[in-house]
Amino acid sequence: MSTTRRVYFYAVCLVTLVLAAWGMGLLLSLIFDSLLGTHPAIARTRSYPSQQLALGLSMLVIAGVVWTIHWRIVQKLSAANPKEGGAAIRKLYLNSILTASALTALITGTAIMRWILGGAPSGESRSGALAALLVSLAVWYYNWRVDTADAPPNPGGKTLQRWCWYVLAGWSMVVMSLGAINILALLLDRGISSGDSFAQGQLWNSHMQLRVAGIMLGLPWWAFHWLHAARNDQGSSLRQVYLYLFAITAGALTTLVSLSVTVFRVLQLLFGSALNWQTGVNSFVWTLPAGLLGVAVWTYHWQIARDESGNIEERQSSARRVYHYIMSGLGLAGIASGGVSLIGLTINIVLGAIDPSSVMVSTPGWWKDQLALFLVLLGIGLAVWLHFWPKVQGQVIRSSVERAARSRKVYLYTFLCISIIAVVAGLIDIVYQTLNALLQSNTVFDTLDRMKWGIQAFLVAAPSVMYHFALLRDDIRGGSERAKESRTISIIVPREAAQKIVTRLELALGQHLRTISFEGETAAPWGELSEEQTQTIIRSIAASPHPRLLVIYQDAEWKVLPYEERS
């Protein structure tokens, strides 16, 4: 089937399925309203039920018939040609429906569960949500069966499947985490504020019921997509992106933010700040559960990443590298913020010595909050940066490829750019305030007070400029900006072994390979590519003067052969 024809069929099937499902939902909602004796808020006229009945029947019958005709043709073509079952457009259709229906089921199911946990009050109409839940579950289940019965997808189709799995797993994990944080916070707040039990008073309210419902629905949804659907996907790059750039990074950020707020409040109380005790307690009520959940999410996914790293070290390096640079950047940002806070505190002390009646320092104990903020930002930022940055630099020393990595260049040039702009802005402010003071005969106090932001920016950013400039200079000398040879490298591999072999060679060579994959049995050991074989291929490519090279397994060994393309 041609691509144009395939797009036509799946576009019609997608639109008509949505319309038919919508019509079925309207009809089921009317049925549930009759059975439960409820009426939706928008049903303000007597003609509302008949209008909904007419609209639901029209959409279900007309759209359903069109969908059935087109879908039967699509299924016949798929059964006659196994490749059709693995086509990328078919997988786009199926996984779009699976993702949308799964999210609809999770959202509406949570609303229904909250209604049930609240005692199913008759005054609340949940017929629409119940209808949407049943329809979305039916649509999801049917398309899941179709997807699992299809032929193995091509690489593009497999990527679409993975997106469906990890989007739903991530969404469900967020729903569970937010539910757990809110429940723990409400319980802590109630435990501190009063002696009421969990099921008494106002604790068991709609907010608590909604969070409990989120966990009850999110947990099985997450388990299905993460533990079942994606259980054999350890070798994919998208899995590493999910692990490092979503789950691990989110857990680390949540933990760091919670820890920073908690330590800041503790220091305020220790320093005798004007902070109200109840305000501090309220902060702990939320930061403690958030920190615990962040640690749990980080620990669980980090352990999975470590367990899987033995067999897929090459595949995860890119996602892990980006994760290390993100955390290093956050740590450096914390250090810079702490430096700004320290310089601001010092300048305010000097201003207070010059003029004790200064508005900025007139409040008793004004310096305590600034000192606490400085200690938190600098301490946590320095700890994070010292944990991750040596790993990044150690990888650069061990592998020259790291110097040319895009994530490293983005990190270094971003911080160099920000630092230079801060230095320029700070110098402009300092010079401007100095000249302005000389021309207008301003006092030292007024001049220092007005230029303190420029001083903070300059003193913090100047060391950053020097450090990152030195790193970039060393990288450039090490060949990070050296132009690569214009060379085309192709490789012939069977489809089942293509991803593993090609990914390893691309990471070793630092460039993209043109892949020619084929299907069929072969006696060659395609599943593994040893380090010795990899180095042999790299040396052969480096020694060849030809612009086009072909990597192929022939006569029990890997060979690199020159080739030409002729039209």
C-alpha positions as CSV (number, residue, x, y, z in Angstrom):
1,M,0.0,0.0,0.0
2,S,1.4,3.4,-1.0
3,T,2.1,6.0,1.7
4,T,-0.6,8.3,0.5
5,R,-3.2,5.6,0.5
6,R,-2.1,4.5,4.0
7,V,-2.3,8.1,5.3
8,Y,-5.8,8.4,3.9
9,F,-7.1,5.2,5.6
10,Y,-5.6,5.9,9.0
11,A,-6.7,9.5,9.0
12,V,-10.3,8.6,8.3
13,C,-10.1,5.8,10.9
14,L,-8.7,8.1,13.5
15,V,-11.4,10.9,13.0
16,T,-14.3,8.5,12.7
17,L,-13.2,6.4,15.7
18,V,-13.1,9.6,17.9
19,L,-16.6,10.6,16.7
20,A,-18.0,7.2,17.2
21,A,-16.5,7.0,20.7
22,W,-17.9,10.4,21.5
23,G,-21.4,9.3,20.4
24,M,-21.2,6.2,22.5
25,G,-20.2,8.2,25.5
26,L,-23.2,10.5,25.0
27,L,-25.6,7.5,24.9
28,L,-24.0,5.8,27.9
29,S,-24.2,9.1,29.9
30,L,-27.9,9.3,29.2
31,I,-28.4,5.7,30.3
32,F,-26.5,6.3,33.5
33,D,-28.4,9.4,34.2
34,S,-31.7,7.4,34.0
35,L,-30.4,4.6,36.1
36,L,-28.8,6.8,38.8
37,G,-31.6,9.5,38.7
38,T,-29.1,12.3,38.2
39,H,-29.0,15.2,35.9
40,P,-25.9,17.1,34.6
41,A,-25.6,20.8,35.4
42,I,-26.0,21.7,31.7
43,A,-29.3,19.9,31.4
44,R,-31.5,23.0,31.9
45,T,-34.1,22.3,29.3
46,R,-36.5,19.4,28.8
47,S,-35.2,18.9,25.3
48,Y,-31.7,18.2,26.5
49,P,-32.0,14.4,26.8
50,S,-33.6,14.1,23.3
51,Q,-30.9,16.3,21.8
52,Q,-28.2,14.2,23.4
53,L,-29.9,11.0,22.2
54,A,-30.2,12.3,18.6
55,L,-26.6,13.5,18.6
56,G,-25.2,10.4,20.1
57,L,-27.0,8.1,17.7
58,S,-26.0,10.1,14.7
59,M,-22.3,10.2,15.7
60,L,-22.2,6.5,16.7
61,V,-24.0,5.1,13.7
62,I,-22.6,7.3,10.9
63,A,-19.0,7.5,12.1
64,G,-19.1,3.9,13.3
65,V,-20.1,2.6,9.9
66,V,-17.4,4.6,8.1
67,W,-14.8,3.5,10.6
68,T,-15.8,-0.1,10.3
69,I,-15.6,-0.1,6.5
70,H,-12.2,1.5,6.4
71,W,-10.8,-0.4,9.3
72,R,-11.8,-3.8,7.8
73,I,-9.9,-2.8,4.6
74,V,-6.9,-1.8,6.7
75,Q,-7.0,-5.1,8.6
76,K,-7.2,-7.2,5.5
77,L,-4.2,-5.4,4.0
78,S,-2.3,-5.8,7.2
79,A,-3.1,-9.6,7.3
80,A,-2.1,-10.1,3.7
81,N,1.3,-8.2,4.1
82,P,3.1,-8.6,7.5
83,K,5.2,-5.5,6.7
84,E,2.0,-3.4,6.7
85,G,1.4,-4.4,10.4
86,G,4.7,-2.9,11.4
87,A,4.4,0.3,9.3
88,A,5.3,3.5,11.0
89,I,2.0,5.2,10.1
90,R,0.0,2.3,11.5
91,K,2.0,2.5,14.7
92,L,1.4,6.2,14.8
93,Y,-2.3,5.6,14.6
94,L,-2.5,2.9,17.2
95,N,-0.2,4.5,19.7
96,S,-1.9,7.9,19.4
97,I,-5.2,6.2,20.2
98,L,-3.6,4.2,23.0
99,T,-2.0,7.2,24.6
100,A,-5.2,9.4,24.4
101,S,-7.5,6.7,25.6
102,A,-5.2,5.7,28.5
103,L,-4.9,9.3,29.7
104,T,-8.7,9.7,29.4
105,A,-9.2,6.6,31.4
106,L,-6.8,7.7,34.1
107,I,-8.3,11.1,34.4
108,T,-12.0,10.0,34.4
109,G,-11.2,7.0,36.5
110,T,-9.7,9.2,39.1
111,A,-12.8,11.3,39.2
112,I,-15.0,8.3,39.5
113,M,-12.9,6.8,42.3
114,R,-13.0,10.1,44.2
115,W,-16.7,10.1,43.9
116,I,-16.9,6.6,45.2
117,L,-14.5,7.3,48.1
118,G,-16.7,10.3,49.0
119,G,-19.7,8.0,49.5
120,A,-21.1,8.5,46.0
121,P,-23.3,11.6,46.9
122,S,-26.4,11.7,44.9
123,G,-26.0,15.4,44.3
124,E,-23.0,14.9,42.2
125,S,-23.5,13.7,38.6
126,R,-20.7,11.4,37.4
127,S,-22.5,9.8,34.5
128,G,-20.4,11.6,31.9
129,A,-17.2,10.6,33.6
130,L,-18.3,7.0,34.0
131,A,-19.3,6.8,30.3
132,A,-16.0,8.3,29.2
133,L,-14.2,5.8,31.4
134,L,-15.9,2.8,29.9
135,V,-15.6,4.0,26.3
136,S,-11.9,4.9,26.7
137,L,-11.1,1.6,28.3
138,A,-12.9,-0.3,25.5
139,V,-11.1,1.7,22.9
140,W,-7.7,1.2,24.6
141,Y,-8.2,-2.6,25.1
142,Y,-9.2,-3.2,21.5
143,N,-6.3,-1.2,20.0
144,W,-3.9,-2.8,22.5
145,R,-4.9,-6.2,21.3
146,V,-4.5,-5.1,17.7
147,D,-1.1,-3.6,18.4
148,T,0.2,-6.8,20.2
149,A,-1.1,-9.0,17.4
150,D,0.6,-7.1,14.6
151,A,3.9,-8.0,13.1
152,P,7.1,-6.6,14.7
153,P,7.3,-2.9,13.9
154,N,10.0,-1.2,11.9
155,P,12.4,1.1,13.8
156,G,10.2,4.1,13.4
157,G,7.1,2.2,14.6
158,K,9.1,0.8,17.6
159,T,10.0,4.4,18.6
160,L,6.4,5.4,18.5
161,Q,5.5,2.5,20.7
162,R,8.2,3.5,23.2
163,W,6.9,7.1,23.3
164,C,3.5,5.7,24.2
165,W,4.9,3.6,27.0
166,Y,7.1,6.2,28.6
167,V,4.7,9.1,28.3
168,L,2.0,7.1,30.1
169,A,4.5,5.7,32.6
170,G,5.8,9.2,33.4
171,W,2.3,10.7,33.6
172,S,1.1,8.0,36.0
173,M,4.2,8.4,38.1
174,V,3.6,12.1,38.4
175,V,0.0,11.5,39.5
176,M,1.1,9.0,42.1
177,S,3.9,11.2,43.4
178,L,1.7,14.3,43.7
179,G,-1.0,12.2,45.5
180,A,1.5,10.7,47.9
181,I,3.0,14.2,48.7
182,N,-0.3,15.7,49.3
183,I,-1.5,12.9,51.5
184,L,1.6,12.9,53.7
185,A,1.5,16.7,53.9
186,L,-2.2,16.6,55.0
187,L,-1.5,13.9,57.6
188,L,1.5,15.7,59.0
189,D,-0.4,18.9,59.2
190,R,-3.3,17.3,61.0
191,G,-0.9,15.4,63.3
192,I,0.9,18.7,64.3
193,S,-2.2,20.8,64.4
194,S,-4.7,18.5,66.2
195,G,-5.3,15.0,67.3
196,D,-8.0,14.1,64.8
197,S,-7.7,10.7,63.1
198,F,-7.5,10.1,59.4
199,A,-11.2,9.4,58.8
200,Q,-12.6,12.1,61.1
201,G,-13.2,15.8,60.9
202,Q,-12.3,17.7,57.7
203,L,-9.3,15.6,56.8
204,W,-11.2,13.1,54.8
205,N,-12.4,15.8,52.4
206,S,-12.6,15.9,48.6
207,H,-8.9,16.9,48.3
208,M,-7.8,13.9,50.3
209,Q,-10.2,11.6,48.4
210,L,-8.8,12.9,45.0
211,R,-5.2,12.2,46.0
212,V,-6.0,8.7,47.3
213,A,-7.9,8.0,44.0
214,G,-4.9,9.2,42.0
215,I,-2.7,6.7,43.7
216,M,-5.2,3.9,43.4
217,L,-5.5,4.5,39.6
218,G,-2.0,5.7,38.9
219,L,-0.2,2.8,40.4
220,P,-1.7,0.0,38.2
221,W,-1.4,2.2,35.1
222,W,2.2,2.9,35.9
223,A,3.0,-0.7,36.6
224,F,1.4,-1.9,33.4
225,H,3.3,0.5,31.1
226,W,6.6,0.5,33.0
227,L,6.9,-3.0,34.4
228,H,5.0,-4.9,31.7
229,A,5.0,-3.0,28.4
230,A,8.6,-1.7,28.6
231,R,10.1,-4.6,30.5
232,N,12.2,-5.8,27.6
233,D,13.2,-2.4,26.3
234,Q,16.5,-2.0,28.1
235,G,18.5,-1.3,25.0
236,S,16.6,1.7,23.7
237,S,17.9,5.3,23.8
238,L,14.4,6.6,24.7
239,R,14.4,4.5,27.8
240,Q,17.7,6.1,28.9
241,V,16.2,9.6,28.2
242,Y,13.2,8.6,30.4
243,L,15.4,7.3,33.2
244,Y,18.1,10.0,33.3
245,L,16.4,13.2,31.9
246,F,13.0,12.7,33.4
247,A,12.8,10.4,36.4
248,I,16.3,10.7,37.9
249,T,16.5,14.4,37.2
250,A,13.0,15.1,38.5
251,G,13.7,13.1,41.7
252,A,17.0,14.9,42.2
253,L,15.5,18.4,41.6
254,T,12.6,17.7,44.0
255,T,14.9,16.5,46.7
256,L,17.3,19.4,46.3
257,V,14.5,22.0,46.4
258,S,12.9,20.4,49.4
259,L,16.3,20.1,51.2
260,S,17.1,23.7,50.4
261,V,13.8,25.1,51.8
262,T,14.1,22.8,54.9
263,V,17.6,23.8,55.7
264,F,16.9,27.5,55.1
265,R,13.9,27.3,57.6
266,V,16.0,25.4,60.1
267,L,18.8,28.0,59.9
268,Q,16.3,30.8,60.3
269,L,15.0,29.3,63.5
270,L,18.5,28.6,64.8
271,F,19.7,32.1,64.1
272,G,16.7,33.5,65.9
273,S,15.2,35.1,62.8
274,A,11.8,36.9,62.9
275,L,10.3,33.8,61.2
276,N,7.0,32.7,62.8
277,W,7.2,29.2,64.2
278,Q,3.9,28.2,62.5
279,T,5.3,29.3,59.1
280,G,8.3,27.2,59.6
281,V,6.2,24.2,60.6
282,N,4.0,24.6,57.5
283,S,7.1,24.6,55.3
284,F,8.3,21.3,56.8
285,V,4.8,19.8,56.3
286,W,5.3,20.1,52.6
287,T,9.0,19.9,52.1
288,L,9.5,16.7,54.1
289,P,7.0,14.6,52.0
290,A,8.3,16.1,48.8
291,G,11.9,15.3,49.8
292,L,11.1,11.7,50.7
293,L,9.3,11.1,47.4
294,G,12.1,12.7,45.5
295,V,14.6,10.4,47.2
296,A,12.4,7.4,46.5
297,V,12.0,8.2,42.8
298,W,15.7,9.0,42.4
299,T,16.9,5.9,44.2
300,Y,14.5,3.5,42.3
301,H,15.3,4.7,38.9
302,W,19.0,5.2,39.6
303,Q,19.2,1.5,40.7
304,I,17.5,0.5,37.5
305,A,19.9,2.5,35.4
306,R,22.9,1.0,37.2
307,D,21.5,-2.6,36.8
308,E,21.0,-2.0,33.1
309,S,24.3,-0.2,32.5
310,G,26.4,-3.4,32.3
311,N,25.0,-4.5,28.9
312,I,24.2,-1.1,27.3
313,E,27.0,1.2,28.5
314,E,27.4,2.7,25.0
315,R,23.7,3.4,24.6
316,Q,23.1,5.2,27.9
317,S,26.2,7.4,27.7
318,S,24.5,10.3,25.9
319,A,21.5,10.6,28.2
320,R,23.7,10.1,31.3
321,R,26.1,12.8,30.0
322,V,23.3,15.3,29.6
323,Y,22.1,14.4,33.1
324,H,25.5,15.1,34.6
325,Y,25.7,18.4,32.8
326,I,22.2,19.4,34.0
327,M,23.1,18.6,37.6
328,S,26.5,20.3,37.3
329,G,24.8,23.4,35.9
330,L,22.3,23.4,38.8
331,G,25.1,23.1,41.3
332,L,27.0,25.9,39.7
333,A,23.9,28.1,39.6
334,G,23.5,27.4,43.4
335,I,27.1,28.4,44.0
336,A,26.7,31.6,42.0
337,S,23.4,32.5,43.8
338,G,25.2,31.9,47.2
339,G,28.0,34.1,46.1
340,V,25.6,36.9,45.2
341,S,23.9,36.5,48.5
342,L,27.2,36.7,50.4
343,I,28.4,39.8,48.5
344,G,25.0,41.4,49.1
345,L,25.3,40.6,52.8
346,T,28.8,42.1,53.0
347,I,27.8,45.3,51.2
348,N,24.8,45.7,53.5
349,I,27.0,45.3,56.5
350,V,29.4,48.0,55.2
351,L,26.4,50.3,54.4
352,G,25.1,49.7,58.0
353,A,28.5,50.7,59.4
354,I,28.5,53.9,57.3
355,D,24.9,54.8,58.1
356,P,23.1,52.7,60.8
357,S,19.8,54.4,59.9
358,S,19.8,52.8,56.4
359,V,16.4,51.5,55.4
360,M,17.9,48.3,54.1
361,V,19.5,47.3,57.4
362,S,17.2,49.0,59.9
363,T,15.3,45.8,60.9
364,P,16.8,44.1,63.9
365,G,18.6,40.9,62.9
366,W,18.2,41.7,59.2
367,W,21.4,39.8,58.4
368,K,20.2,36.5,59.7
369,D,18.0,35.6,56.8
370,Q,20.6,36.6,54.3
371,L,23.3,34.5,56.1
372,A,20.9,31.5,56.1
373,L,20.2,31.9,52.4
374,F,23.9,32.2,51.6
375,L,24.8,29.0,53.6
376,V,22.0,27.0,52.0
377,L,22.7,28.1,48.4
378,L,26.5,27.8,48.6
379,G,26.5,24.6,50.7
380,I,24.0,22.6,48.6
381,G,25.2,24.1,45.3
382,L,28.8,23.2,46.1
383,A,27.9,19.7,47.2
384,V,26.0,19.0,43.9
385,W,28.7,20.6,41.7
386,L,31.5,18.7,43.4
387,H,29.6,15.4,43.1
388,F,28.9,15.7,39.3
389,W,31.6,17.9,37.8
390,P,34.6,15.7,38.6
391,K,32.8,12.8,36.9
392,V,32.3,15.0,33.8
393,Q,36.0,16.0,33.7
394,G,37.1,12.5,34.4
395,Q,35.2,11.3,31.4
396,V,36.9,14.0,29.3
397,I,40.3,12.8,30.4
398,R,39.4,9.1,29.6
399,S,37.9,9.8,26.2
400,S,38.7,12.4,23.6
401,V,35.2,12.0,22.2
402,E,33.8,13.8,25.3
403,R,35.5,17.0,24.3
404,A,33.5,17.2,21.1
405,A,30.2,16.1,22.7
406,R,27.4,18.6,21.9
407,S,26.1,18.6,25.5
408,R,29.5,19.7,26.7
409,K,29.7,22.5,24.2
410,V,26.2,23.7,25.1
411,Y,27.0,23.6,28.8
412,L,30.4,25.5,28.5
413,Y,29.3,28.1,25.9
414,T,26.0,28.7,27.8
415,F,27.7,29.5,31.1
416,L,30.5,31.4,29.3
417,C,27.9,33.5,27.5
418,I,25.8,34.2,30.7
419,S,29.0,35.0,32.7
420,I,30.3,37.5,30.1
421,I,26.9,39.2,29.9
422,A,26.9,39.5,33.7
423,V,30.4,40.8,33.7
424,V,29.6,43.4,31.1
425,A,26.4,44.5,32.8
426,G,28.2,44.7,36.2
427,L,31.1,46.8,34.8
428,I,28.7,49.1,33.0
429,D,26.8,49.7,36.3
430,I,29.9,50.2,38.3
431,V,31.4,52.7,35.9
432,Y,28.1,54.5,35.4
433,Q,27.5,54.9,39.2
434,T,31.2,56.0,39.7
435,L,31.1,58.6,37.0
436,N,27.6,59.7,38.1
437,A,28.8,60.1,41.6
438,L,31.8,62.2,40.5
439,L,29.7,64.5,38.3
440,Q,27.0,65.0,40.9
441,S,29.1,64.8,44.1
442,N,27.2,62.0,45.6
443,T,28.2,60.5,48.9
444,V,30.2,57.2,49.1
445,F,27.2,55.6,50.8
446,D,24.8,56.5,48.0
447,T,27.2,55.4,45.4
448,L,27.9,52.1,47.0
449,D,24.3,51.5,47.6
450,R,23.4,52.1,44.0
451,M,26.2,50.0,42.5
452,K,25.9,47.0,44.7
453,W,24.1,44.9,42.1
454,G,26.8,45.7,39.6
455,I,29.5,44.6,42.2
456,Q,27.6,41.4,42.9
457,A,27.3,40.5,39.2
458,F,30.9,41.3,38.4
459,L,32.5,39.5,41.4
460,V,30.5,36.4,40.8
461,A,30.7,36.2,37.1
462,A,34.3,37.1,36.5
463,P,35.7,33.8,38.0
464,S,33.2,31.9,36.0
465,V,34.3,33.6,32.8
466,M,38.0,32.7,33.4
467,Y,37.2,29.1,34.4
468,H,34.9,28.2,31.5
469,F,37.1,30.1,29.0
470,A,40.1,28.0,30.2
471,L,38.0,24.8,29.7
472,L,37.0,25.7,26.2
473,R,40.5,26.7,25.3
474,D,41.7,23.2,26.4
475,D,38.9,21.5,24.5
476,I,39.7,23.4,21.3
477,R,43.4,22.5,21.6
478,G,42.3,18.9,22.1
479,G,40.4,19.0,18.8
480,S,36.8,19.6,19.9
481,E,36.2,22.1,17.1
482,R,38.3,20.4,14.5
483,A,36.3,19.9,11.3
484,K,35.5,16.3,10.6
485,E,36.4,14.7,7.3
486,S,33.6,14.6,4.8
487,R,33.2,10.9,4.7
488,T,30.3,8.6,4.2
489,I,30.4,5.3,6.1
490,S,27.8,2.7,5.4
491,I,27.2,-0.7,7.2
492,I,25.3,-3.8,6.2
493,V,23.7,-5.7,9.1
494,P,20.6,-7.8,9.7
495,R,17.6,-6.0,11.0
496,E,17.5,-7.7,14.4
497,A,21.2,-6.8,15.2
498,A,21.3,-3.3,13.5
499,Q,20.5,-1.2,16.5
500,K,23.1,-2.7,18.9
501,I,26.0,-2.8,16.4
502,V,25.3,0.5,14.7
503,T,24.9,2.4,18.0
504,R,28.2,1.0,19.3
505,L,30.1,2.0,16.1
506,E,28.5,5.5,16.0
507,L,29.5,6.2,19.5
508,A,33.1,4.9,18.9
509,L,33.5,6.9,15.6
510,G,31.6,10.0,16.7
511,Q,29.6,10.2,13.5
512,H,26.4,8.9,11.9
513,L,26.4,5.6,9.9
514,R,24.2,4.9,6.9
515,T,22.5,1.6,7.8
516,I,21.5,-1.0,5.2
517,S,19.5,-3.7,7.0
518,F,18.3,-7.0,5.7
519,E,16.1,-9.8,6.9
520,G,16.9,-13.5,6.9
521,E,18.9,-16.1,8.7
522,T,22.7,-15.8,8.8
523,A,25.5,-17.7,10.5
524,A,27.5,-14.6,11.3
525,P,27.7,-13.6,15.0
526,W,25.7,-10.4,14.5
527,G,24.5,-10.1,18.1
528,E,27.9,-9.1,19.6
529,L,30.7,-6.7,18.6
530,S,33.7,-7.0,20.8
531,E,35.9,-4.1,21.8
532,E,38.8,-5.6,19.8
533,Q,36.6,-5.8,16.7
534,T,35.4,-2.2,17.2
535,Q,38.9,-0.9,17.4
536,T,39.9,-2.9,14.3
537,I,37.1,-1.3,12.4
538,I,38.0,2.2,13.6
539,R,41.7,1.7,12.6
540,S,40.7,0.5,9.2
541,I,38.4,3.5,8.6
542,A,41.1,5.9,9.8
543,A,43.7,4.3,7.5
544,S,41.5,4.4,4.4
545,P,41.9,7.5,2.1
546,H,38.5,6.8,0.4
547,P,35.5,9.1,1.0
548,R,33.0,6.3,0.9
549,L,33.5,3.2,3.0
550,L,31.3,0.1,3.5
551,V,31.5,-1.9,6.8
552,I,30.5,-5.6,6.3
553,Y,31.0,-8.9,8.0
554,Q,32.6,-11.3,5.4
555,D,34.6,-14.5,5.7
556,A,34.3,-14.6,9.5
557,E,35.7,-11.1,10.0
558,W,34.7,-7.5,9.8
559,K,36.0,-5.7,6.7
560,V,36.0,-2.0,5.6
561,L,35.8,-1.7,1.8
562,P,35.7,1.4,-0.4
563,Y,32.8,1.8,-2.7
564,E,31.4,4.3,-5.3
565,E,27.9,5.5,-6.0
566,R,26.8,5.9,-9.6
567,S,23.5,7.2,-10.9
